[in-house]
Amino acid sequence: MAAQTTVVEANAILDDQSLVEDKLWEELENEELPGHLRESRLENLKQQARDYVQMRDKQHGIYTDLKSDREFLDLTTGVDKCVVHFYHSDFRRCAIMDSHLEKLSQKYFETKFAKINVETAKFLVERLKVQVLPAVYCFRKGIVCDRIVGFEELGTSDNFSTQVLEMRLGHSGVIKVPEDELPQKKTIFGFKKSKNDSDDSDDDE
């Protein structure tokens, strides 16, 4: 599944799969695709719906507060991609991180977002060498693939935007940021580079 799905979109697929299938068939008819390709795309949609059922059962789309080391281990080894925030309830910056991750959990249904209090996860804190809070760990198939410690990579101030964290998590590979939301590249003169621009000009003689 290349495109990321929001919670609203996932619920629409789960709540009325027959309607989605009818809509897809209509689109495929207009595309004039061979019959076998239409059937393949429809089967992909059905598989996506089955995957979403499993994700919903694992509380994807909900920013979960894990209560034990066991819940943490079950989660990180039971989903493909997840983001876990190690927090302390008395730390203001942890509350700031929570607010951003809560929003992202609604936008990226296919990635599981959760948090765990360091006071109830001392074994994990020692095992993962969590020393600075907030600490956000990214997992793929049960393995740590990246971590964000403090706000150093997010602009150092407390008022960074959710988009800054979103782009950082996109770099980790645990979410796929939509292309139209990616920062546009700029030339050395500060102008935005369009898709039609090339590094080498064809007009040079």
DRENPA-3360 file (N, C-alpha, C; in nm, 2 decimals, always signed):
BEGIN
1 = MAAQTTVV = +0.08/-0.12/+0.00/+0.00/+0.00/+0.00/+0.09/+0.12/+0.00 ~ +0.09/+0.19/-0.11/+0.19/+0.30/-0.13/+0.13/+0.43/-0.06 ~ +0.00/+0.46/-0.08/-0.05/+0.58/-0.02/-0.09/+0.55/+0.13 ~ -0.07/+0.66/+0.21/-0.10/+0.65/+0.35/-0.25/+0.68/+0.36 ~ -0.31/+0.62/+0.47/-0.46/+0.63/+0.49/-0.49/+0.69/+0.62 ~ -0.58/+0.79/+0.62/-0.62/+0.85/+0.75/-0.72/+0.76/+0.82 ~ -0.75/+0.79/+0.95/-0.84/+0.71/+1.02/-0.98/+0.72/+0.96 ~ -1.02/+0.84/+0.91/-1.15/+0.86/+0.85/-1.16/+0.77/+0.72;
9 = EANAILDD = -1.06/+0.77/+0.64/-1.06/+0.69/+0.52/-1.07/+0.54/+0.55 ~ -0.99/+0.50/+0.65/-0.99/+0.36/+0.68/-1.13/+0.32/+0.73 ~ -1.19/+0.40/+0.81/-1.32/+0.37/+0.87/-1.43/+0.36/+0.76 ~ -1.41/+0.45/+0.65/-1.50/+0.44/+0.54/-1.49/+0.31/+0.47 ~ -1.37/+0.26/+0.45/-1.35/+0.13/+0.39/-1.41/+0.02/+0.47 ~ -1.38/+0.03/+0.60/-1.43/-0.08/+0.69/-1.58/-0.08/+0.71 ~ -1.64/+0.04/+0.71/-1.78/+0.05/+0.74/-1.87/+0.01/+0.62 ~ -1.82/+0.04/+0.50/-1.90/+0.01/+0.38/-1.81/-0.04/+0.27;
17 = QSLVEDKL = -1.76/-0.16/+0.28/-1.68/-0.22/+0.18/-1.75/-0.23/+0.04 ~ -1.87/-0.27/+0.04/-1.95/-0.28/-0.08/-1.96/-0.16/-0.16 ~ -1.98/-0.04/-0.09/-1.98/+0.09/-0.16/-1.85/+0.12/-0.22 ~ -1.74/+0.09/-0.15/-1.61/+0.12/-0.20/-1.58/+0.03/-0.32 ~ -1.62/-0.09/-0.32/-1.60/-0.18/-0.44/-1.68/-0.13/-0.56 ~ -1.80/-0.08/-0.54/-1.88/-0.03/-0.65/-1.81/+0.09/-0.71 ~ -1.76/+0.18/-0.62/-1.69/+0.30/-0.67/-1.56/+0.26/-0.74 ~ -1.49/+0.16/-0.70/-1.37/+0.12/-0.76/-1.40/+0.06/-0.90;
25 = WEELENEE = -1.51/-0.02/-0.91/-1.55/-0.07/-1.04/-1.58/+0.04/-1.14 ~ -1.65/+0.14/-1.09/-1.68/+0.25/-1.18/-1.56/+0.32/-1.23 ~ -1.46/+0.34/-1.14/-1.33/+0.40/-1.18/-1.26/+0.32/-1.28 ~ -1.26/+0.19/-1.26/-1.19/+0.09/-1.34/-1.25/+0.09/-1.48 ~ -1.38/+0.10/-1.49/-1.45/+0.10/-1.61/-1.41/+0.22/-1.70 ~ -1.39/+0.33/-1.63/-1.35/+0.45/-1.70/-1.21/+0.45/-1.75 ~ -1.13/+0.37/-1.68/-0.99/+0.36/-1.72/-0.96/+0.26/-1.83 ~ -1.06/+0.19/-1.87/-1.05/+0.09/-1.98/-0.94/-0.01/-1.96;
33 = LPGHLRES = -0.92/-0.06/-1.85/-0.82/-0.16/-1.82/-0.87/-0.30/-1.86 ~ -0.77/-0.39/-1.89/-0.81/-0.52/-1.92/-0.88/-0.59/-1.80 ~ -0.96/-0.68/-1.82/-1.04/-0.74/-1.71/-0.96/-0.80/-1.60 ~ -0.84/-0.86/-1.63/-0.76/-0.93/-1.53/-0.70/-0.82/-1.44 ~ -0.67/-0.70/-1.49/-0.61/-0.60/-1.41/-0.72/-0.54/-1.32 ~ -0.84/-0.53/-1.37/-0.95/-0.48/-1.28/-0.97/-0.57/-1.16 ~ -0.97/-0.70/-1.19/-0.99/-0.80/-1.09/-0.88/-0.80/-0.99 ~ -0.75/-0.77/-1.04/-0.64/-0.77/-0.95/-0.65/-0.65/-0.86;
41 = RLENLKQQ = -0.69/-0.53/-0.91/-0.70/-0.41/-0.83/-0.81/-0.43/-0.73 ~ -0.92/-0.49/-0.77/-1.03/-0.52/-0.67/-0.99/-0.61/-0.56 ~ -0.91/-0.71/-0.59/-0.86/-0.80/-0.49/-0.77/-0.73/-0.40 ~ -0.69/-0.64/-0.45/-0.60/-0.56/-0.37/-0.68/-0.48/-0.26 ~ -0.79/-0.42/-0.31/-0.88/-0.35/-0.22/-0.93/-0.43/-0.11 ~ -0.98/-0.55/-0.15/-1.03/-0.65/-0.05/-0.93/-0.68/+0.05 ~ -0.80/-0.71/+0.01/-0.69/-0.74/+0.10/-0.66/-0.62/+0.19 ~ -0.67/-0.50/+0.13/-0.65/-0.38/+0.22/-0.75/-0.37/+0.33;
49 = ARDYVQMR = -0.88/-0.40/+0.29/-0.98/-0.40/+0.39/-0.96/-0.51/+0.50 ~ -0.91/-0.62/+0.46/-0.88/-0.73/+0.56/-0.76/-0.68/+0.65 ~ -0.66/-0.62/+0.59/-0.55/-0.56/+0.67/-0.60/-0.46/+0.77 ~ -0.69/-0.38/+0.73/-0.74/-0.27/+0.81/-0.82/-0.32/+0.93 ~ -0.89/-0.43/+0.91/-0.97/-0.50/+1.02/-0.87/-0.54/+1.13 ~ -0.75/-0.60/+1.08/-0.65/-0.64/+1.18/-0.59/-0.52/+1.25 ~ -0.57/-0.41/+1.17/-0.51/-0.29/+1.23/-0.61/-0.23/+1.33 ~ -0.74/-0.23/+1.30/-0.83/-0.17/+1.39/-0.84/-0.25/+1.52;
57 = DKQHGIYT = -0.83/-0.38/+1.51/-0.83/-0.47/+1.62/-0.71/-0.44/+1.72 ~ -0.60/-0.39/+1.65/-0.48/-0.36/+1.73/-0.48/-0.21/+1.77 ~ -0.59/-0.15/+1.75/-0.61/-0.01/+1.80/-0.53/+0.09/+1.71 ~ -0.51/+0.06/+1.59/-0.45/+0.17/+1.50/-0.55/+0.28/+1.49 ~ -0.50/+0.40/+1.48/-0.58/+0.52/+1.48/-0.61/+0.58/+1.62 ~ -0.56/+0.51/+1.72/-0.57/+0.55/+1.86/-0.43/+0.56/+1.92 ~ -0.41/+0.68/+1.99/-0.28/+0.70/+2.06/-0.29/+0.63/+2.19 ~ -0.24/+0.51/+2.20/-0.25/+0.42/+2.32/-0.15/+0.45/+2.43;
65 = DLKSDREF = -0.20/+0.45/+2.55/-0.11/+0.46/+2.67/-0.08/+0.32/+2.72 ~ +0.03/+0.27/+2.69/+0.07/+0.13/+2.73/+0.09/+0.13/+2.88 ~ +0.05/+0.02/+2.94/+0.06/+0.01/+3.09/+0.17/-0.08/+3.14 ~ +0.24/-0.15/+3.05/+0.34/-0.25/+3.10/+0.44/-0.28/+3.00 ~ +0.55/-0.34/+3.04/+0.66/-0.38/+2.95/+0.60/-0.48/+2.85 ~ +0.51/-0.57/+2.90/+0.45/-0.68/+2.82/+0.37/-0.62/+2.71 ~ +0.29/-0.52/+2.74/+0.21/-0.45/+2.64/+0.30/-0.39/+2.53 ~ +0.41/-0.33/+2.57/+0.50/-0.27/+2.48/+0.56/-0.38/+2.39;
73 = LDLTTGVD = +0.60/-0.49/+2.44/+0.66/-0.59/+2.36/+0.56/-0.66/+2.26 ~ +0.44/-0.68/+2.31/+0.33/-0.73/+2.23/+0.30/-0.64/+2.11 ~ +0.30/-0.51/+2.14/+0.28/-0.41/+2.03/+0.39/-0.40/+1.93 ~ +0.51/-0.38/+1.98/+0.62/-0.36/+1.88/+0.65/-0.48/+1.80 ~ +0.62/-0.60/+1.85/+0.64/-0.72/+1.77/+0.52/-0.77/+1.69 ~ +0.41/-0.70/+1.72/+0.28/-0.75/+1.65/+0.24/-0.66/+1.54 ~ +0.30/-0.55/+1.51/+0.26/-0.46/+1.40/+0.38/-0.43/+1.31 ~ +0.36/-0.39/+1.19/+0.47/-0.37/+1.10/+0.54/-0.24/+1.13;
81 = KCVVHFYH = +0.47/-0.13/+1.16/+0.54/+0.00/+1.19/+0.47/+0.06/+1.31 ~ +0.55/+0.11/+1.40/+0.49/+0.18/+1.52/+0.59/+0.28/+1.57 ~ +0.53/+0.38/+1.64/+0.60/+0.49/+1.70/+0.56/+0.49/+1.85 ~ +0.66/+0.48/+1.94/+0.63/+0.48/+2.08/+0.71/+0.60/+2.15 ~ +0.63/+0.67/+2.23/+0.68/+0.78/+2.30/+0.71/+0.74/+2.45 ~ +0.83/+0.75/+2.50/+0.86/+0.73/+2.64/+0.85/+0.87/+2.71 ~ +0.76/+0.87/+2.80/+0.73/+1.00/+2.86/+0.72/+0.99/+3.02 ~ +0.72/+1.11/+3.08/+0.70/+1.13/+3.22/+0.58/+1.22/+3.24;
89 = SDFRRCAI = +0.49/+1.19/+3.32/+0.37/+1.28/+3.33/+0.40/+1.41/+3.39 ~ +0.51/+1.43/+3.45/+0.54/+1.57/+3.51/+0.62/+1.65/+3.41 ~ +0.66/+1.60/+3.30/+0.74/+1.68/+3.20/+0.66/+1.75/+3.10 ~ +0.67/+1.88/+3.10/+0.59/+1.96/+3.01/+0.62/+1.93/+2.86 ~ +0.74/+1.91/+2.83/+0.78/+1.88/+2.69/+0.72/+1.74/+2.64 ~ +0.70/+1.65/+2.74/+0.64/+1.52/+2.70/+0.49/+1.55/+2.66 ~ +0.43/+1.64/+2.73/+0.29/+1.67/+2.70/+0.28/+1.74/+2.56 ~ +0.38/+1.82/+2.53/+0.38/+1.88/+2.39/+0.40/+1.77/+2.29;
97 = MDSHLEKL = +0.49/+1.68/+2.31/+0.51/+1.57/+2.22/+0.38/+1.49/+2.20 ~ +0.31/+1.47/+2.31/+0.18/+1.39/+2.31/+0.08/+1.46/+2.21 ~ +0.07/+1.59/+2.22/-0.03/+1.66/+2.14/+0.00/+1.64/+1.99 ~ +0.13/+1.64/+1.95/+0.16/+1.62/+1.81/+0.14/+1.48/+1.77 ~ +0.18/+1.38/+1.85/+0.16/+1.24/+1.81/+0.02/+1.20/+1.81 ~ -0.06/+1.26/+1.89/-0.21/+1.24/+1.89/-0.27/+1.27/+1.75 ~ -0.22/+1.39/+1.70/-0.27/+1.43/+1.57/-0.22/+1.34/+1.46 ~ -0.10/+1.30/+1.46/-0.04/+1.21/+1.36/-0.10/+1.07/+1.36;
105 = SQKYFETK = -0.15/+1.03/+1.48/-0.21/+0.90/+1.49/-0.34/+0.89/+1.41 ~ -0.40/+1.01/+1.39/-0.53/+1.02/+1.32/-0.50/+1.03/+1.17 ~ -0.39/+1.07/+1.13/-0.35/+1.09/+0.99/-0.29/+0.97/+0.93 ~ -0.22/+0.89/+1.01/-0.15/+0.77/+0.95/-0.20/+0.65/+1.02 ~ -0.31/+0.60/+0.97/-0.38/+0.48/+1.02/-0.29/+0.36/+1.02 ~ -0.21/+0.34/+0.92/-0.13/+0.22/+0.90/-0.01/+0.21/+1.00 ~ +0.02/+0.32/+1.06/+0.13/+0.32/+1.16/+0.07/+0.33/+1.30 ~ +0.11/+0.24/+1.39/+0.05/+0.24/+1.53/+0.13/+0.34/+1.61;
113 = FAKINVET = +0.06/+0.43/+1.68/+0.12/+0.53/+1.77/+0.08/+0.50/+1.92 ~ +0.18/+0.50/+2.00/+0.16/+0.47/+2.15/+0.26/+0.54/+2.23 ~ +0.23/+0.54/+2.36/+0.32/+0.60/+2.46/+0.33/+0.51/+2.58 ~ +0.44/+0.53/+2.66/+0.45/+0.45/+2.78/+0.53/+0.53/+2.88 ~ +0.48/+0.53/+3.01/+0.53/+0.61/+3.11/+0.66/+0.54/+3.16 ~ +0.77/+0.62/+3.17/+0.90/+0.56/+3.21/+0.89/+0.50/+3.35 ~ +0.80/+0.55/+3.43/+0.79/+0.50/+3.57/+0.74/+0.36/+3.58 ~ +0.67/+0.32/+3.47/+0.61/+0.18/+3.47/+0.69/+0.09/+3.37;
121 = AKFLVERL = +0.80/+0.14/+3.31/+0.87/+0.07/+3.21/+1.02/+0.08/+3.24 ~ +1.06/+0.06/+3.36/+1.20/+0.07/+3.40/+1.29/-0.03/+3.33 ~ +1.24/-0.15/+3.31/+1.32/-0.25/+3.23/+1.35/-0.20/+3.09 ~ +1.25/-0.15/+3.02/+1.27/-0.10/+2.89/+1.35/+0.03/+2.88 ~ +1.34/+0.11/+2.98/+1.42/+0.23/+2.99/+1.57/+0.20/+3.00 ~ +1.60/+0.10/+3.08/+1.74/+0.05/+3.09/+1.78/-0.02/+2.96 ~ +1.70/-0.11/+2.91/+1.73/-0.19/+2.79/+1.75/-0.10/+2.67 ~ +1.67/+0.00/+2.65/+1.68/+0.09/+2.53/+1.76/+0.21/+2.56;
129 = KVQVLPAV = +1.82/+0.22/+2.68/+1.91/+0.33/+2.72/+1.84/+0.47/+2.70 ~ +1.71/+0.48/+2.75/+1.64/+0.60/+2.75/+1.69/+0.69/+2.86 ~ +1.75/+0.80/+2.83/+1.81/+0.89/+2.93/+1.75/+1.03/+2.92 ~ +1.71/+1.08/+2.81/+1.65/+1.21/+2.79/+1.51/+1.20/+2.75 ~ +1.42/+1.28/+2.80/+1.28/+1.28/+2.77/+1.24/+1.42/+2.71 ~ +1.14/+1.42/+2.62/+1.08/+1.30/+2.56/+1.17/+1.22/+2.47 ~ +1.14/+1.09/+2.46/+1.21/+1.01/+2.37/+1.11/+0.93/+2.28 ~ +1.12/+0.94/+2.15/+1.03/+0.88/+2.06/+1.11/+0.77/+1.98;
137 = YCFRKGIV = +1.07/+0.65/+2.00/+1.14/+0.54/+1.93/+1.05/+0.49/+1.82 ~ +1.11/+0.46/+1.70/+1.05/+0.41/+1.58/+1.08/+0.27/+1.56 ~ +0.98/+0.19/+1.53/+1.00/+0.04/+1.52/+0.95/+0.00/+1.38 ~ +1.02/-0.10/+1.32/+0.97/-0.16/+1.20/+0.99/-0.31/+1.22 ~ +0.88/-0.38/+1.22/+0.88/-0.53/+1.25/+0.96/-0.57/+1.37 ~ +0.93/-0.49/+1.48/+0.99/-0.52/+1.61/+1.13/-0.47/+1.63 ~ +1.19/-0.41/+1.54/+1.33/-0.36/+1.55/+1.33/-0.21/+1.55 ~ +1.41/-0.15/+1.64/+1.43/-0.01/+1.64/+1.50/+0.04/+1.52;
145 = CDRIVGFE = +1.43/+0.13/+1.44/+1.49/+0.18/+1.32/+1.53/+0.33/+1.33 ~ +1.49/+0.40/+1.44/+1.52/+0.54/+1.46/+1.48/+0.58/+1.59 ~ +1.53/+0.70/+1.64/+1.48/+0.75/+1.76/+1.49/+0.91/+1.76 ~ +1.40/+0.97/+1.82/+1.41/+1.12/+1.83/+1.42/+1.15/+1.98 ~ +1.53/+1.21/+2.02/+1.55/+1.24/+2.16/+1.54/+1.39/+2.19 ~ +1.45/+1.43/+2.28/+1.44/+1.57/+2.31/+1.38/+1.64/+2.19 ~ +1.41/+1.77/+2.18/+1.36/+1.86/+2.07/+1.47/+1.90/+1.98 ~ +1.59/+1.85/+2.00/+1.71/+1.89/+1.93/+1.69/+1.89/+1.77;
153 = ELGTSDNF = +1.62/+1.79/+1.72/+1.60/+1.77/+1.58/+1.48/+1.84/+1.53 ~ +1.40/+1.90/+1.62/+1.27/+1.96/+1.59/+1.27/+2.11/+1.60 ~ +1.39/+2.17/+1.60/+1.40/+2.31/+1.61/+1.44/+2.37/+1.75 ~ +1.46/+2.28/+1.84/+1.50/+2.31/+1.98/+1.40/+2.38/+2.07 ~ +1.31/+2.46/+2.00/+1.21/+2.53/+2.08/+1.08/+2.45/+2.11 ~ +1.00/+2.49/+2.20/+0.88/+2.42/+2.24/+0.76/+2.44/+2.14 ~ +0.77/+2.53/+2.05/+0.66/+2.57/+1.97/+0.67/+2.52/+1.82 ~ +0.74/+2.41/+1.80/+0.76/+2.35/+1.67/+0.62/+2.30/+1.62;
161 = STQVLEMR = +0.60/+2.29/+1.49/+0.48/+2.25/+1.44/+0.47/+2.10/+1.43 ~ +0.35/+2.05/+1.41/+0.33/+1.90/+1.40/+0.40/+1.86/+1.27 ~ +0.40/+1.95/+1.17/+0.46/+1.91/+1.04/+0.61/+1.88/+1.05 ~ +0.68/+1.95/+1.14/+0.82/+1.93/+1.16/+0.84/+1.79/+1.21 ~ +0.76/+1.75/+1.31/+0.77/+1.61/+1.36/+0.73/+1.51/+1.25 ~ +0.63/+1.54/+1.18/+0.58/+1.46/+1.07/+0.69/+1.43/+0.97 ~ +0.76/+1.53/+0.93/+0.87/+1.52/+0.83/+0.98/+1.43/+0.88 ~ +1.01/+1.45/+1.01/+1.12/+1.37/+1.08/+1.08/+1.23/+1.08;
169 = LGHSGVIK = +0.96/+1.20/+1.12/+0.91/+1.06/+1.12/+0.91/+1.00/+0.98 ~ +0.88/+1.08/+0.88/+0.88/+1.04/+0.74/+1.02/+1.00/+0.70 ~ +1.12/+1.07/+0.75/+1.26/+1.03/+0.72/+1.29/+0.90/+0.78 ~ +1.23/+0.86/+0.89/+1.25/+0.73/+0.96/+1.19/+0.62/+0.88 ~ +1.09/+0.65/+0.80/+1.03/+0.54/+0.72/+0.91/+0.47/+0.79 ~ +0.87/+0.53/+0.90/+0.76/+0.47/+0.97/+0.62/+0.53/+0.92 ~ +0.63/+0.64/+0.86/+0.51/+0.70/+0.79/+0.56/+0.74/+0.65 ~ +0.46/+0.75/+0.56/+0.49/+0.80/+0.42/+0.42/+0.93/+0.40;
177 = VPEDELPQ = +0.49/+1.04/+0.41/+0.43/+1.17/+0.39/+0.38/+1.19/+0.25 ~ +0.26/+1.24/+0.23/+0.21/+1.26/+0.09/+0.31/+1.36/+0.02 ~ +0.33/+1.33/-0.11/+0.42/+1.41/-0.19/+0.39/+1.55/-0.19 ~ +0.26/+1.58/-0.20/+0.22/+1.73/-0.21/+0.24/+1.80/-0.08 ~ +0.28/+1.73/+0.03/+0.30/+1.80/+0.16/+0.45/+1.81/+0.19 ~ +0.54/+1.75/+0.10/+0.68/+1.75/+0.12/+0.73/+1.89/+0.09 ~ +0.83/+1.94/+0.17/+0.89/+2.07/+0.14/+0.95/+2.07/+0.00 ~ +0.92/+2.18/-0.08/+0.98/+2.18/-0.21/+1.12/+2.22/-0.21;
185 = KKTIFGFK = +1.20/+2.16/-0.29/+1.34/+2.19/-0.30/+1.37/+2.33/-0.36 ~ +1.47/+2.39/-0.31/+1.50/+2.52/-0.36/+1.64/+2.52/-0.42 ~ +1.66/+2.61/-0.52/+1.79/+2.63/-0.58/+1.88/+2.70/-0.49 ~ +2.00/+2.72/-0.53/+2.10/+2.79/-0.45/+2.06/+2.94/-0.43 ~ +1.97/+2.99/-0.52/+1.93/+3.13/-0.52/+1.80/+3.15/-0.43 ~ +1.75/+3.03/-0.38/+1.64/+3.04/-0.29/+1.50/+3.02/-0.36 ~ +1.50/+3.00/-0.50/+1.38/+2.98/-0.56/+1.34/+2.84/-0.56 ~ +1.20/+2.82/-0.56/+1.15/+2.68/-0.56/+1.18/+2.61/-0.69;
193 = KSKNDSDD = +1.22/+2.49/-0.68/+1.26/+2.42/-0.80/+1.13/+2.34/-0.85 ~ +1.09/+2.36/-0.97/+0.98/+2.29/-1.03/+1.02/+2.15/-1.08 ~ +0.91/+2.07/-1.10/+0.94/+1.93/-1.15/+1.00/+1.94/-1.29 ~ +0.97/+2.05/-1.37/+1.02/+2.05/-1.50/+1.17/+2.10/-1.51 ~ +1.22/+2.16/-1.40/+1.35/+2.20/-1.40/+1.45/+2.09/-1.39 ~ +1.56/+2.10/-1.46/+1.66/+2.00/-1.46/+1.79/+2.06/-1.41 ~ +1.88/+1.98/-1.36/+2.01/+2.03/-1.31/+2.09/+2.09/-1.42 ~ +2.08/+2.03/-1.54/+2.16/+2.08/-1.65/+2.07/+2.14/-1.75;
201 = SDDDE = +2.10/+2.26/-1.80/+2.02/+2.33/-1.89/+2.05/+2.28/-2.03 ~ +1.94/+2.26/-2.11/+1.96/+2.22/-2.25/+2.00/+2.33/-2.34 ~ +1.99/+2.46/-2.29/+2.02/+2.58/-2.37/+2.17/+2.61/-2.37 ~ +2.25/+2.54/-2.28/+2.39/+2.58/-2.28/+2.46/+2.53/-2.41 ~ +2.54/+2.62/-2.46/+2.61/+2.58/-2.58/+2.76/+2.58/-2.56;
% end
